Amino acid sequence: MKHLSTIMAVGLLLLVVIGCSNSDQVSNEKPSSTPSQTGSTSNTTAQANTTAQANGWNPQEACGYLSSISGLQTRGYKNLIEDGSGDWYTCSSNYKKLGNDFPLANDIAYYAEGDQKTANQLKLVLNVYVREKSKQAHAELLNYSQLLTQESLSAPLPKDVSSAITSGKAGKWAIGKADVELKREDFPTGKGYGLHFLIKKKA
């Protein structure tokens, strides 16, 4: 009888041990779904950011593309619609004078424009008030356009675009996955004109 009691006691003890082991396995398996959900959220966010940048540029980077040029440092990427009813962000430099002519010297400025997360247009604006010095002004625009193209697209400015800037003739071109345009605007006074060099990522 003592042997039978001992055997039954050992059997009950084994059942208790096995039951606790199974319980631990179940509790360890339940939380496994949480990391996969977190990973999925992280991947979705990364994909959204990648898609946004494919259509433009990181605003902080875009605003600094010409920071190495004295006078073309920008003043922060800000929403121009102060009441918050829209989403139009831009950063811009001051207009850099290209000479000391009076009352107006030729000048140039840099802009990056877009929404809060993405800059989708880069722009150089040259104002020519002194036609006698237009050649030098066009040369400055060409130099800055070459640098901006290299910085933003990792590509050189094509020769036909360079020729258009030098001559001041409007035109449109494609560089990889970006559209490049040179606009010309003659002032109503007839005393000058503006040249706008633009880079946009294709949608």
Secondary structure, 3 states (H helix, E strand, C coil): CHHHHHHHHHHHHHHHHHHHHHHHHHHHHHHHHHHHHHHHHHHHHHHHHHHHHHCCECHHHHHCCCCCCCCCCCCCCEECCCCCCCCCEEEECCCEECCCCCCCCCEEEEEEEECCCCEEEEEEEEEECCHHHHHHHHHHHHHHHHHHHHHHHCCCCCHHHHHHHHHCCCEEEEECCEEEEEEEEECCCCCCEEEEEEEEECC
